């Protein structure tokens, strides 16, 4: 007896639902590690926050008030980030994919962008002149890679917390922990859900671990430090199931 595997098969939908749940559980912590490595390598080598647009805005404002010239790459990071998010939306729209299939496509884009960062870093050594033109180019590619990751979560993994902005995740972790330990009615909705506390804690720990690993890579490998997020991006692609929720 042959089991139907057409797009309308209940068995197919059940399998795709499992793939989607697996992706939502395994992908965000890994992306948090990638964001940590990219942000710290960019900060140490290029003097720019590649994953935190907010950090660049703070530095720009401080330099303007104190009379110091802002780093052009920091100024450009904001519009480049916006354009990269828009480009990611266009890719998602034209690909006509959703769920794991869309995630895999956008992870490939992120992987290619980070690979370009690695190639340019090894070839031109932009860290030697963080305010130079090549450093600016490398920084903008790295910013675009992080913009792709931010958009990926919103488009392909709806409901997933941020993998780079740890302030919100840390706040949620502390509140969830306090409500979990409290014997009274929780203040925050869903706070006593152990899975919720685990998810946010995994992201905070993952991002910090990525920062530590990225800093160590810069100390030990110099320009080759970018190979670390490239490898992790490749692993992220392997984590996502090959099938799509909608075909």
N, C-alpha and C positions, 0 to 999 in steps of 0.2 A: 504494500500500500504506500503510495507516494504522498508525502505531506506537502501541502501547498506553501510556497515561499513567495507568493506574489505580494505586491505592496499593500493589498487589502487583507492579507492573512493576519488573524489575531495572533498567531505565533510570531510573526514578523514584528508586529507592534510591541509585543511583550519583550522580545529580544532587544529592540531599539530602546525601549524604556529603561531596560537594565543598563545598556550602554551609556545612556544619558546620565543616569544616577551615578554610575561608576566615574564618569568624567567629572561631574560636579564634586565628587568626594576627593578625587586624587589630583586634579589639575591645579586648583587654586594654591595649595601649599607649595607646589613646585614653582609656580609663577611668582610667588612671593620671594622664593630664594633667588630666582633670576633677577627680579627687580632690585633686591638688595645688592647683588653683585654688580649690576650695571650702574646703580646709583653711586656706590662707593668708588668704583673704578673711574667713573666719569668725574667725580669730585676730586679725587686724588691726582688724576692725570691731566684733566682738562679744566679743572676749577669751575665746574658747572654741575648743577643737579640735573641729571638726565631723566629721573623719574618723578621729581618733585617740582612741579611748576611753581608752587607756592614758595618754595625756598628761593628760587630765582627772583621772584617778585620782591621778596624781603630784601635780598642783597641789592637789587637795583634801586629800591627806594632809599636804603641806607646810604649808598654811594652818592645818589643824587643830592640828598640833604647835606651830606658832609663835604660835597664839592668834588668828590673823586669821580673820574670817568668810569661808567659801568662797562663791564665786559660785553662786547657786541654779541657774543654767542649767547649770553644770558638774556639779552634783550630779544634776540631772534628766537629763542626757545619757545616763547609764548605763541607767536603766530605759526611757527613751524609745527608745534604740537597740535594746534587747531586744524591746520591743513592736513596733517597726517591722520587725525581722527576722521576728517571728512573723506580722505582717500580710502581709509579702511571701510567706511560706510559704502562707498562706491563699489569696492571689491565685493563686499557682502551682498550688495544689491544685484550686481551683475552675475555673481556666481550662482544665484538662485538656490543656495544651500542654507540649511539650518542645523542647529544642534551640533553633534560631533563632527559632521562633515564640514560645516562652516568653521568650527574651531580648528580643525586640522589645516584648512586652507590658510587661515589667519596666522596660525603658528608657523606655517611655512614662510609666510611673509616676514614675520619677526625673525626667524632663523636666518633668512637671506640678508636682512638688514644688519643683524649682529655680525654675520660673516663679513659683510662689507666693512664694518667698523674694524674688525680684526685685521683684514687685509691692508686697509689704509694705515692703521696704527703701526703695523710691522714694517710697511714700506716707507712711511714718511716720518715716523717718530714724532707725532704731534705733541706729546707730553713735554718735549724739550722746549716748546714755545707755546704755552697754553693760550696766548692771545693772538697767535698767528692764524692765517687763513685756513691752513689745513686742519688745525685744531678745531676751528669753527665748523668745518665741513664734517669732521668725524663726530663732533658733539651733536650736530643736527641729525645725523643718521641715527645716533643712539637715542636721541629724543623721539624720533619717529618710531623706532622700535618699541619704546615704552608706550607711546600713544596707541600703537597697534594693540599692545597688550591690554591697555585700559578699555579700548573699544571692543576688543574680543570678549571680555567678561560681560559687558553690557549686552552684546549682540548674540553671543552663543551660549553663555552660562548665566542666564538671568537669575537674579537673586543672590549671586555670589558676592561676598564682601570684597572690598578693595585689597589688592595684593601689594600695593605700594604705600598708600597713605595709612601709616600705622597708628596715628593719633586716635582715629575713630575706632579702630580695632582694639587698641589697648584700653580705651574707655569702656567699650562693650565687654571686654574680658573681665575687667575689674568689677563692673556692675553685675555681670552674670555670676561671678564667683561669690560676691557678697550675698546676692539673692539666693544662690544655691545653698550657702552655708546657713542662711537665716531660716528660722523655723516659722516665721510669720509669712503672710501673703507677700509674694514677690512684688517689687516696685516696677520692674521692667517686664514687659510682656514677653513670655517665653523664656524668662531668665533661668528657670529651673530645668530647662531642657539640656541634659548633659551633652548632647550632640552640638548644640549651639556654642556652648562654652569651649568644647574641644576644637571646633572649627576656627573660631577667632584666635584661640591660643596657638594653634598650629601655624596660623599666618604670621603672628607676631614673632614666634620662635624661628620660623622659616626665613623671614626677612632679615632678622638679626644674624642668623647663621650665614645667610648670603653676604651680608656686610662683612662679617669676619673673614669669610672665604675670599671675598673680593680684595680686601685689604692685604691678606696674606699673598694673594696672587700677584698684586702690584709689587710687593716687596721682593718676591722671589723670581718673578718672571718678567717684570717690566711691561713692555709693549705687548708681550704675549699673554698678558693677564686677561685680555678680551676673549681668549680661547675658552675660558671657563664658562661665561654665559652662553657662548656658542654651543658648547657641549650640552649644557643644561637645556637649551632650547631644542636641541635634537632629541633629548630624552623626553621632553614635553610632547613632542610630536608622536613619539612612540606610545606614550601613555594614553592618548586619545584613541578610542576604538575607530576602526576603519569605516564602520557603517554609519549611515545617517538616520536621524529620526524621521525626516521627510525626504523622499526622493522624487 
